Amino acid sequence: MILIINVREGESIDKALKKSKKKFDKTRVLKEFRERQQFVKPSEERRNEILRAIYREKMRIKNEE
């Protein structure tokens, strides 16, 4: 995958680097690489989603108190 970052004339390197990092995060390339490193069975993936949802619900309830 190629990321193209448009840099204006006179724009600082720091700003261009920040743009590239932001664009890289938006494309979710890193997340995809990490997911491909290790195979997770579909049943295990569903179980993890349920556990994450339960955790988020507990945190939401805790914050409302």
mmJSON file of the N, C-alpha and C atoms, coordinates in Angstrom:
{"data_MODEL":{"atom_site":{
"group_PDB":["ATOM","ATOM","ATOM","ATOM","ATOM","ATOM","ATOM","ATOM","ATOM","ATOM","ATOM","ATOM","ATOM","ATOM","ATOM","ATOM","ATOM","ATOM","ATOM","ATOM","ATOM","ATOM","ATOM","ATOM","ATOM","ATOM","ATOM","ATOM","ATOM","ATOM","ATOM","ATOM","ATOM","ATOM","ATOM","ATOM","ATOM","ATOM","ATOM","ATOM","ATOM","ATOM","ATOM","ATOM","ATOM","ATOM","ATOM","ATOM","ATOM","ATOM","ATOM","ATOM","ATOM","ATOM","ATOM","ATOM","ATOM","ATOM","ATOM","ATOM","ATOM","ATOM","ATOM","ATOM","ATOM","ATOM","ATOM","ATOM","ATOM","ATOM","ATOM","ATOM","ATOM","ATOM","ATOM","ATOM","ATOM","ATOM","ATOM","ATOM","ATOM","ATOM","ATOM","ATOM","ATOM","ATOM","ATOM","ATOM","ATOM","ATOM","ATOM","ATOM","ATOM","ATOM","ATOM","ATOM","ATOM","ATOM","ATOM","ATOM","ATOM","ATOM","ATOM","ATOM","ATOM","ATOM","ATOM","ATOM","ATOM","ATOM","ATOM","ATOM","ATOM","ATOM","ATOM","ATOM","ATOM","ATOM","ATOM","ATOM","ATOM","ATOM","ATOM","ATOM","ATOM","ATOM","ATOM","ATOM","ATOM","ATOM","ATOM","ATOM","ATOM","ATOM","ATOM","ATOM","ATOM","ATOM","ATOM","ATOM","ATOM","ATOM","ATOM","ATOM","ATOM","ATOM","ATOM","ATOM","ATOM","ATOM","ATOM","ATOM","ATOM","ATOM","ATOM","ATOM","ATOM","ATOM","ATOM","ATOM","ATOM","ATOM","ATOM","ATOM","ATOM","ATOM","ATOM","ATOM","ATOM","ATOM","ATOM","ATOM","ATOM","ATOM","ATOM","ATOM","ATOM","ATOM","ATOM","ATOM","ATOM","ATOM","ATOM","ATOM","ATOM","ATOM","ATOM","ATOM","ATOM","ATOM","ATOM","ATOM","ATOM","ATOM","ATOM"],
"id":[1,2,3,4,5,6,7,8,9,10,11,12,13,14,15,16,17,18,19,20,21,22,23,24,25,26,27,28,29,30,31,32,33,34,35,36,37,38,39,40,41,42,43,44,45,46,47,48,49,50,51,52,53,54,55,56,57,58,59,60,61,62,63,64,65,66,67,68,69,70,71,72,73,74,75,76,77,78,79,80,81,82,83,84,85,86,87,88,89,90,91,92,93,94,95,96,97,98,99,100,101,102,103,104,105,106,107,108,109,110,111,112,113,114,115,116,117,118,119,120,121,122,123,124,125,126,127,128,129,130,131,132,133,134,135,136,137,138,139,140,141,142,143,144,145,146,147,148,149,150,151,152,153,154,155,156,157,158,159,160,161,162,163,164,165,166,167,168,169,170,171,172,173,174,175,176,177,178,179,180,181,182,183,184,185,186,187,188,189,190,191,192,193,194,195],
"type_symbol":["N","C","C","N","C","C","N","C","C","N","C","C","N","C","C","N","C","C","N","C","C","N","C","C","N","C","C","N","C","C","N","C","C","N","C","C","N","C","C","N","C","C","N","C","C","N","C","C","N","C","C","N","C","C","N","C","C","N","C","C","N","C","C","N","C","C","N","C","C","N","C","C","N","C","C","N","C","C","N","C","C","N","C","C","N","C","C","N","C","C","N","C","C","N","C","C","N","C","C","N","C","C","N","C","C","N","C","C","N","C","C","N","C","C","N","C","C","N","C","C","N","C","C","N","C","C","N","C","C","N","C","C","N","C","C","N","C","C","N","C","C","N","C","C","N","C","C","N","C","C","N","C","C","N","C","C","N","C","C","N","C","C","N","C","C","N","C","C","N","C","C","N","C","C","N","C","C","N","C","C","N","C","C","N","C","C","N","C","C","N","C","C","N","C","C"],
"label_atom_id":["N","CA","C","N","CA","C","N","CA","C","N","CA","C","N","CA","C","N","CA","C","N","CA","C","N","CA","C","N","CA","C","N","CA","C","N","CA","C","N","CA","C","N","CA","C","N","CA","C","N","CA","C","N","CA","C","N","CA","C","N","CA","C","N","CA","C","N","CA","C","N","CA","C","N","CA","C","N","CA","C","N","CA","C","N","CA","C","N","CA","C","N","CA","C","N","CA","C","N","CA","C","N","CA","C","N","CA","C","N","CA","C","N","CA","C","N","CA","C","N","CA","C","N","CA","C","N","CA","C","N","CA","C","N","CA","C","N","CA","C","N","CA","C","N","CA","C","N","CA","C","N","CA","C","N","CA","C","N","CA","C","N","CA","C","N","CA","C","N","CA","C","N","CA","C","N","CA","C","N","CA","C","N","CA","C","N","CA","C","N","CA","C","N","CA","C","N","CA","C","N","CA","C","N","CA","C","N","CA","C","N","CA","C","N","CA","C","N","CA","C","N","CA","C","N","CA","C"],
"label_alt_id":[null,null,null,null,null,null,null,null,null,null,null,null,null,null,null,null,null,null,null,null,null,null,null,null,null,null,null,null,null,null,null,null,null,null,null,null,null,null,null,null,null,null,null,null,null,null,null,null,null,null,null,null,null,null,null,null,null,null,null,null,null,null,null,null,null,null,null,null,null,null,null,null,null,null,null,null,null,null,null,null,null,null,null,null,null,null,null,null,null,null,null,null,null,null,null,null,null,null,null,null,null,null,null,null,null,null,null,null,null,null,null,null,null,null,null,null,null,null,null,null,null,null,null,null,null,null,null,null,null,null,null,null,null,null,null,null,null,null,null,null,null,null,null,null,null,null,null,null,null,null,null,null,null,null,null,null,null,null,null,null,null,null,null,null,null,null,null,null,null,null,null,null,null,null,null,null,null,null,null,null,null,null,null,null,null,null,null,null,null,null,null,null,null,null,null],
"label_comp_id":["MET","MET","MET","ILE","ILE","ILE","LEU","LEU","LEU","ILE","ILE","ILE","ILE","ILE","ILE","ASN","ASN","ASN","VAL","VAL","VAL","ARG","ARG","ARG","GLU","GLU","GLU","GLY","GLY","GLY","GLU","GLU","GLU","SER","SER","SER","ILE","ILE","ILE","ASP","ASP","ASP","LYS","LYS","LYS","ALA","ALA","ALA","LEU","LEU","LEU","LYS","LYS","LYS","LYS","LYS","LYS","SER","SER","SER","LYS","LYS","LYS","LYS","LYS","LYS","LYS","LYS","LYS","PHE","PHE","PHE","ASP","ASP","ASP","LYS","LYS","LYS","THR","THR","THR","ARG","ARG","ARG","VAL","VAL","VAL","LEU","LEU","LEU","LYS","LYS","LYS","GLU","GLU","GLU","PHE","PHE","PHE","ARG","ARG","ARG","GLU","GLU","GLU","ARG","ARG","ARG","GLN","GLN","GLN","GLN","GLN","GLN","PHE","PHE","PHE","VAL","VAL","VAL","LYS","LYS","LYS","PRO","PRO","PRO","SER","SER","SER","GLU","GLU","GLU","GLU","GLU","GLU","ARG","ARG","ARG","ARG","ARG","ARG","ASN","ASN","ASN","GLU","GLU","GLU","ILE","ILE","ILE","LEU","LEU","LEU","ARG","ARG","ARG","ALA","ALA","ALA","ILE","ILE","ILE","TYR","TYR","TYR","ARG","ARG","ARG","GLU","GLU","GLU","LYS","LYS","LYS","MET","MET","MET","ARG","ARG","ARG","ILE","ILE","ILE","LYS","LYS","LYS","ASN","ASN","ASN","GLU","GLU","GLU","GLU","GLU","GLU"],
"label_asym_id":["A","A","A","A","A","A","A","A","A","A","A","A","A","A","A","A","A","A","A","A","A","A","A","A","A","A","A","A","A","A","A","A","A","A","A","A","A","A","A","A","A","A","A","A","A","A","A","A","A","A","A","A","A","A","A","A","A","A","A","A","A","A","A","A","A","A","A","A","A","A","A","A","A","A","A","A","A","A","A","A","A","A","A","A","A","A","A","A","A","A","A","A","A","A","A","A","A","A","A","A","A","A","A","A","A","A","A","A","A","A","A","A","A","A","A","A","A","A","A","A","A","A","A","A","A","A","A","A","A","A","A","A","A","A","A","A","A","A","A","A","A","A","A","A","A","A","A","A","A","A","A","A","A","A","A","A","A","A","A","A","A","A","A","A","A","A","A","A","A","A","A","A","A","A","A","A","A","A","A","A","A","A","A","A","A","A","A","A","A","A","A","A","A","A","A"],
"label_entity_id":["1","1","1","1","1","1","1","1","1","1","1","1","1","1","1","1","1","1","1","1","1","1","1","1","1","1","1","1","1","1","1","1","1","1","1","1","1","1","1","1","1","1","1","1","1","1","1","1","1","1","1","1","1","1","1","1","1","1","1","1","1","1","1","1","1","1","1","1","1","1","1","1","1","1","1","1","1","1","1","1","1","1","1","1","1","1","1","1","1","1","1","1","1","1","1","1","1","1","1","1","1","1","1","1","1","1","1","1","1","1","1","1","1","1","1","1","1","1","1","1","1","1","1","1","1","1","1","1","1","1","1","1","1","1","1","1","1","1","1","1","1","1","1","1","1","1","1","1","1","1","1","1","1","1","1","1","1","1","1","1","1","1","1","1","1","1","1","1","1","1","1","1","1","1","1","1","1","1","1","1","1","1","1","1","1","1","1","1","1","1","1","1","1","1","1"],
"label_seq_id":[1,1,1,2,2,2,3,3,3,4,4,4,5,5,5,6,6,6,7,7,7,8,8,8,9,9,9,10,10,10,11,11,11,12,12,12,13,13,13,14,14,14,15,15,15,16,16,16,17,17,17,18,18,18,19,19,19,20,20,20,21,21,21,22,22,22,23,23,23,24,24,24,25,25,25,26,26,26,27,27,27,28,28,28,29,29,29,30,30,30,31,31,31,32,32,32,33,33,33,34,34,34,35,35,35,36,36,36,37,37,37,38,38,38,39,39,39,40,40,40,41,41,41,42,42,42,43,43,43,44,44,44,45,45,45,46,46,46,47,47,47,48,48,48,49,49,49,50,50,50,51,51,51,52,52,52,53,53,53,54,54,54,55,55,55,56,56,56,57,57,57,58,58,58,59,59,59,60,60,60,61,61,61,62,62,62,63,63,63,64,64,64,65,65,65],
"pdbx_PDB_ins_code":[null,null,null,null,null,null,null,null,null,null,null,null,null,null,null,null,null,null,null,null,null,null,null,null,null,null,null,null,null,null,null,null,null,null,null,null,null,null,null,null,null,null,null,null,null,null,null,null,null,null,null,null,null,null,null,null,null,null,null,null,null,null,null,null,null,null,null,null,null,null,null,null,null,null,null,null,null,null,null,null,null,null,null,null,null,null,null,null,null,null,null,null,null,null,null,null,null,null,null,null,null,null,null,null,null,null,null,null,null,null,null,null,null,null,null,null,null,null,null,null,null,null,null,null,null,null,null,null,null,null,null,null,null,null,null,null,null,null,null,null,null,null,null,null,null,null,null,null,null,null,null,null,null,null,null,null,null,null,null,null,null,null,null,null,null,null,null,null,null,null,null,null,null,null,null,null,null,null,null,null,null,null,null,null,null,null,null,null,null,null,null,null,null,null,null],
"Cartn_x":[0.842,0.0,0.887,0.511,1.28,0.451,1.053,0.397,0.958,0.072,0.497,0.094,1.067,0.833,1.169,0.186,0.405,1.002,2.185,2.886,2.95,2.507,2.537,3.94,4.182,5.493,5.666,6.781,7.074,6.513,5.854,5.293,6.414,6.354,7.433,7.401,8.553,8.693,7.838,7.794,7.01,5.539,5.021,3.616,3.365,4.288,4.158,4.215,5.086,5.196,3.921,3.359,2.103,0.978,0.941,-0.061,0.091,1.347,1.581,1.174,1.46,1.07,-0.442,-1.135,-2.589,-3.198,-2.652,-3.159,-2.895,-1.739,-1.385,-2.36,-2.701,-3.652,-5.036,-5.447,-6.775,-6.904,-5.824,-5.882,-5.908,-5.59,-5.611,-4.69,-3.602,-2.648,-2.02,-1.62,-0.954,-1.88,-3.153,-4.117,-4.278,-4.319,-4.455,-3.24,-2.044,-0.834,-0.864,-1.267,-1.319,-2.349,-3.485,-4.512,-4.015,-3.23,-2.745,-1.611,-0.981,0.138,-0.299,-1.503,-1.957,-3.42,-3.744,-5.109,-5.935,-7.14,-8.068,-9.322,-9.721,-10.906,-12.123,-13.091,-14.285,-15.036,-15.109,-15.809,-15.086,-13.763,-12.967,-13.105,-13.171,-13.33,-14.676,-15.741,-17.062,-17.043,-16.395,-16.306,-15.578,-14.498,-13.748,-14.585,-15.386,-16.261,-17.277,-17.845,-18.82,-18.168,-16.97,-16.262,-15.934,-15.545,-15.264,-16.525,-17.649,-18.921,-19.334,-19.153,-19.481,-18.614,-17.325,-16.401,-16.811,-17.125,-17.538,-18.807,-19.744,-20.997,-20.733,-19.846,-19.49,-18.864,-17.973,-17.32,-18.339,-19.291,-20.321,-21.178,-21.56,-22.375,-21.581,-20.302,-19.451,-19.298,-19.169,-18.991,-20.273,-21.413,-22.686,-22.956,-22.378,-22.609,-21.998],
"Cartn_y":[-1.17,0.0,1.232,2.184,3.42,4.563,5.327,6.506,7.735,8.552,9.775,10.94,11.729,12.881,14.135,15.004,16.26,17.27,17.774,18.745,20.056,21.109,22.43,23.005,23.912,24.557,25.403,25.243,25.998,25.372,24.227,23.562,22.846,22.892,22.303,20.775,20.193,18.737,18.114,18.775,18.248,18.12,19.135,19.12,18.01,17.827,16.776,15.402,15.239,13.969,13.687,14.714,14.566,14.129,14.717,14.338,12.87,12.445,11.059,10.083,10.412,9.548,9.447,10.576,10.608,9.764,9.9,9.143,7.651,7.317,5.926,5.308,6.063,5.574,5.377,6.272,6.173,4.947,4.539,3.388,2.065,2.085,0.901,-0.218,0.154,-0.81,-1.613,-0.93,-1.589,-2.605,-2.244,-3.152,-4.409,-4.213,-5.342,-6.264,-5.704,-6.517,-7.341,-6.71,-7.426,-8.543,-8.303,-9.339,-10.531,-10.269,-11.342,-12.147,-11.624,-12.33,-13.632,-13.647,-14.832,-15.08,-16.314,-16.66,-16.867,-16.303,-16.466,-17.127,-18.229,-18.934,-18.022,-18.164,-17.32,-17.403,-18.602,-18.742,-17.979,-18.004,-17.285,-15.774,-15.35,-13.933,-13.417,-14.195,-13.812,-13.727,-14.69,-14.708,-13.47,-13.094,-11.898,-10.64,-10.573,-9.42,-9.311,-10.433,-10.446,-9.995,-10.5,-10.109,-8.613,-8.074,-6.644,-5.82,-6.294,-5.587,-5.593,-6.714,-6.808,-5.839,-5.785,-4.887,-3.426,-3.065,-1.69,-1.334,-2.269,-2.037,-1.813,-2.622,-2.447,-1.078,-0.648,0.652,1.777,1.634,2.654,2.796,1.65,1.654,2.268,1.91,2.427,3.947,4.453,5.895,6.675,6.034,6.724,6.903,6.057,6.14,7.344],
"Cartn_z":[0.0,0.0,0.0,-0.821,-0.944,-0.383,0.492,1.043,0.345,-0.205,-0.873,0.009,0.409,1.268,0.474,0.337,-0.368,0.592,0.235,1.066,0.301,0.94,0.305,0.357,-0.531,-0.57,0.683,1.335,2.539,3.81,3.68,4.858,5.614,6.932,7.721,7.655,7.905,7.888,8.993,10.144,11.263,10.89,10.22,9.817,8.784,7.859,6.856,7.513,8.487,9.206,9.978,10.587,11.319,10.378,9.181,8.179,7.793,7.597,7.18,8.274,9.526,10.639,10.736,10.566,10.639,9.517,8.33,7.182,7.379,7.921,8.19,9.191,10.245,11.246,10.646,9.763,9.147,8.256,7.631,6.732,7.485,8.78,9.645,9.136,8.512,7.982,9.117,10.165,11.289,11.943,12.113,12.715,11.858,10.555,9.641,9.72,9.803,9.93,11.207,12.302,13.58,13.555,12.892,12.796,11.979,10.972,10.1,10.717,11.753,12.368,13.01,13.555,14.271,13.914,13.526,13.171,14.429,14.44,15.548,14.992,15.622,15.167,15.268,14.355,14.394,15.72,16.318,17.593,18.7,18.658,19.659,19.463,18.21,17.911,18.431,18.23,18.744,20.263,20.887,22.354,22.856,22.177,22.568,22.407,21.33,21.127,22.254,22.668,23.756,25.056,25.331,26.551,26.547,25.381,25.282,25.522,24.977,25.159,26.629,27.301,28.726,29.525,29.204,29.897,29.689,28.428,28.146,28.907,28.982,29.698,31.184,31.767,33.18,33.419,32.519,32.652,32.523,31.606,31.412,32.666,33.245,34.466,35.617,35.704,36.778,36.684,35.466,35.26,35.521,35.363,35.605,37.101,37.922,39.367,39.997],
"occupancy":[1.0,1.0,1.0,1.0,1.0,1.0,1.0,1.0,1.0,1.0,1.0,1.0,1.0,1.0,1.0,1.0,1.0,1.0,1.0,1.0,1.0,1.0,1.0,1.0,1.0,1.0,1.0,1.0,1.0,1.0,1.0,1.0,1.0,1.0,1.0,1.0,1.0,1.0,1.0,1.0,1.0,1.0,1.0,1.0,1.0,1.0,1.0,1.0,1.0,1.0,1.0,1.0,1.0,1.0,1.0,1.0,1.0,1.0,1.0,1.0,1.0,1.0,1.0,1.0,1.0,1.0,1.0,1.0,1.0,1.0,1.0,1.0,1.0,1.0,1.0,1.0,1.0,1.0,1.0,1.0,1.0,1.0,1.0,1.0,1.0,1.0,1.0,1.0,1.0,1.0,1.0,1.0,1.0,1.0,1.0,1.0,1.0,1.0,1.0,1.0,1.0,1.0,1.0,1.0,1.0,1.0,1.0,1.0,1.0,1.0,1.0,1.0,1.0,1.0,1.0,1.0,1.0,1.0,1.0,1.0,1.0,1.0,1.0,1.0,1.0,1.0,1.0,1.0,1.0,1.0,1.0,1.0,1.0,1.0,1.0,1.0,1.0,1.0,1.0,1.0,1.0,1.0,1.0,1.0,1.0,1.0,1.0,1.0,1.0,1.0,1.0,1.0,1.0,1.0,1.0,1.0,1.0,1.0,1.0,1.0,1.0,1.0,1.0,1.0,1.0,1.0,1.0,1.0,1.0,1.0,1.0,1.0,1.0,1.0,1.0,1.0,1.0,1.0,1.0,1.0,1.0,1.0,1.0,1.0,1.0,1.0,1.0,1.0,1.0,1.0,1.0,1.0,1.0,1.0,1.0],
"B_iso_or_equiv":[0.0,0.0,0.0,0.0,0.0,0.0,0.0,0.0,0.0,0.0,0.0,0.0,0.0,0.0,0.0,0.0,0.0,0.0,0.0,0.0,0.0,0.0,0.0,0.0,0.0,0.0,0.0,0.0,0.0,0.0,0.0,0.0,0.0,0.0,0.0,0.0,0.0,0.0,0.0,0.0,0.0,0.0,0.0,0.0,0.0,0.0,0.0,0.0,0.0,0.0,0.0,0.0,0.0,0.0,0.0,0.0,0.0,0.0,0.0,0.0,0.0,0.0,0.0,0.0,0.0,0.0,0.0,0.0,0.0,0.0,0.0,0.0,0.0,0.0,0.0,0.0,0.0,0.0,0.0,0.0,0.0,0.0,0.0,0.0,0.0,0.0,0.0,0.0,0.0,0.0,0.0,0.0,0.0,0.0,0.0,0.0,0.0,0.0,0.0,0.0,0.0,0.0,0.0,0.0,0.0,0.0,0.0,0.0,0.0,0.0,0.0,0.0,0.0,0.0,0.0,0.0,0.0,0.0,0.0,0.0,0.0,0.0,0.0,0.0,0.0,0.0,0.0,0.0,0.0,0.0,0.0,0.0,0.0,0.0,0.0,0.0,0.0,0.0,0.0,0.0,0.0,0.0,0.0,0.0,0.0,0.0,0.0,0.0,0.0,0.0,0.0,0.0,0.0,0.0,0.0,0.0,0.0,0.0,0.0,0.0,0.0,0.0,0.0,0.0,0.0,0.0,0.0,0.0,0.0,0.0,0.0,0.0,0.0,0.0,0.0,0.0,0.0,0.0,0.0,0.0,0.0,0.0,0.0,0.0,0.0,0.0,0.0,0.0,0.0,0.0,0.0,0.0,0.0,0.0,0.0],
"pdbx_formal_charge":[null,null,null,null,null,null,null,null,null,null,null,null,null,null,null,null,null,null,null,null,null,null,null,null,null,null,null,null,null,null,null,null,null,null,null,null,null,null,null,null,null,null,null,null,null,null,null,null,null,null,null,null,null,null,null,null,null,null,null,null,null,null,null,null,null,null,null,null,null,null,null,null,null,null,null,null,null,null,null,null,null,null,null,null,null,null,null,null,null,null,null,null,null,null,null,null,null,null,null,null,null,null,null,null,null,null,null,null,null,null,null,null,null,null,null,null,null,null,null,null,null,null,null,null,null,null,null,null,null,null,null,null,null,null,null,null,null,null,null,null,null,null,null,null,null,null,null,null,null,null,null,null,null,null,null,null,null,null,null,null,null,null,null,null,null,null,null,null,null,null,null,null,null,null,null,null,null,null,null,null,null,null,null,null,null,null,null,null,null,null,null,null,null,null,null],
"auth_seq_id":[1,1,1,2,2,2,3,3,3,4,4,4,5,5,5,6,6,6,7,7,7,8,8,8,9,9,9,10,10,10,11,11,11,12,12,12,13,13,13,14,14,14,15,15,15,16,16,16,17,17,17,18,18,18,19,19,19,20,20,20,21,21,21,22,22,22,23,23,23,24,24,24,25,25,25,26,26,26,27,27,27,28,28,28,29,29,29,30,30,30,31,31,31,32,32,32,33,33,33,34,34,34,35,35,35,36,36,36,37,37,37,38,38,38,39,39,39,40,40,40,41,41,41,42,42,42,43,43,43,44,44,44,45,45,45,46,46,46,47,47,47,48,48,48,49,49,49,50,50,50,51,51,51,52,52,52,53,53,53,54,54,54,55,55,55,56,56,56,57,57,57,58,58,58,59,59,59,60,60,60,61,61,61,62,62,62,63,63,63,64,64,64,65,65,65],
"auth_comp_id":["MET","MET","MET","ILE","ILE","ILE","LEU","LEU","LEU","ILE","ILE","ILE","ILE","ILE","ILE","ASN","ASN","ASN","VAL","VAL","VAL","ARG","ARG","ARG","GLU","GLU","GLU","GLY","GLY","GLY","GLU","GLU","GLU","SER","SER","SER","ILE","ILE","ILE","ASP","ASP","ASP","LYS","LYS","LYS","ALA","ALA","ALA","LEU","LEU","LEU","LYS","LYS","LYS","LYS","LYS","LYS","SER","SER","SER","LYS","LYS","LYS","LYS","LYS","LYS","LYS","LYS","LYS","PHE","PHE","PHE","ASP","ASP","ASP","LYS","LYS","LYS","THR","THR","THR","ARG","ARG","ARG","VAL","VAL","VAL","LEU","LEU","LEU","LYS","LYS","LYS","GLU","GLU","GLU","PHE","PHE","PHE","ARG","ARG","ARG","GLU","GLU","GLU","ARG","ARG","ARG","GLN","GLN","GLN","GLN","GLN","GLN","PHE","PHE","PHE","VAL","VAL","VAL","LYS","LYS","LYS","PRO","PRO","PRO","SER","SER","SER","GLU","GLU","GLU","GLU","GLU","GLU","ARG","ARG","ARG","ARG","ARG","ARG","ASN","ASN","ASN","GLU","GLU","GLU","ILE","ILE","ILE","LEU","LEU","LEU","ARG","ARG","ARG","ALA","ALA","ALA","ILE","ILE","ILE","TYR","TYR","TYR","ARG","ARG","ARG","GLU","GLU","GLU","LYS","LYS","LYS","MET","MET","MET","ARG","ARG","ARG","ILE","ILE","ILE","LYS","LYS","LYS","ASN","ASN","ASN","GLU","GLU","GLU","GLU","GLU","GLU"],
"auth_asym_id":["A","A","A","A","A","A","A","A","A","A","A","A","A","A","A","A","A","A","A","A","A","A","A","A","A","A","A","A","A","A","A","A","A","A","A","A","A","A","A","A","A","A","A","A","A","A","A","A","A","A","A","A","A","A","A","A","A","A","A","A","A","A","A","A","A","A","A","A","A","A","A","A","A","A","A","A","A","A","A","A","A","A","A","A","A","A","A","A","A","A","A","A","A","A","A","A","A","A","A","A","A","A","A","A","A","A","A","A","A","A","A","A","A","A","A","A","A","A","A","A","A","A","A","A","A","A","A","A","A","A","A","A","A","A","A","A","A","A","A","A","A","A","A","A","A","A","A","A","A","A","A","A","A","A","A","A","A","A","A","A","A","A","A","A","A","A","A","A","A","A","A","A","A","A","A","A","A","A","A","A","A","A","A","A","A","A","A","A","A","A","A","A","A","A","A"],
"auth_atom_id":["N","CA","C","N","CA","C","N","CA","C","N","CA","C","N","CA","C","N","CA","C","N","CA","C","N","CA","C","N","CA","C","N","CA","C","N","CA","C","N","CA","C","N","CA","C","N","CA","C","N","CA","C","N","CA","C","N","CA","C","N","CA","C","N","CA","C","N","CA","C","N","CA","C","N","CA","C","N","CA","C","N","CA","C","N","CA","C","N","CA","C","N","CA","C","N","CA","C","N","CA","C","N","CA","C","N","CA","C","N","CA","C","N","CA","C","N","CA","C","N","CA","C","N","CA","C","N","CA","C","N","CA","C","N","CA","C","N","CA","C","N","CA","C","N","CA","C","N","CA","C","N","CA","C","N","CA","C","N","CA","C","N","CA","C","N","CA","C","N","CA","C","N","CA","C","N","CA","C","N","CA","C","N","CA","C","N","CA","C","N","CA","C","N","CA","C","N","CA","C","N","CA","C","N","CA","C","N","CA","C","N","CA","C","N","CA","C","N","CA","C","N","CA","C","N","CA","C"],
"pdbx_PDB_model_num":[1,1,1,1,1,1,1,1,1,1,1,1,1,1,1,1,1,1,1,1,1,1,1,1,1,1,1,1,1,1,1,1,1,1,1,1,1,1,1,1,1,1,1,1,1,1,1,1,1,1,1,1,1,1,1,1,1,1,1,1,1,1,1,1,1,1,1,1,1,1,1,1,1,1,1,1,1,1,1,1,1,1,1,1,1,1,1,1,1,1,1,1,1,1,1,1,1,1,1,1,1,1,1,1,1,1,1,1,1,1,1,1,1,1,1,1,1,1,1,1,1,1,1,1,1,1,1,1,1,1,1,1,1,1,1,1,1,1,1,1,1,1,1,1,1,1,1,1,1,1,1,1,1,1,1,1,1,1,1,1,1,1,1,1,1,1,1,1,1,1,1,1,1,1,1,1,1,1,1,1,1,1,1,1,1,1,1,1,1,1,1,1,1,1,1]
}}}
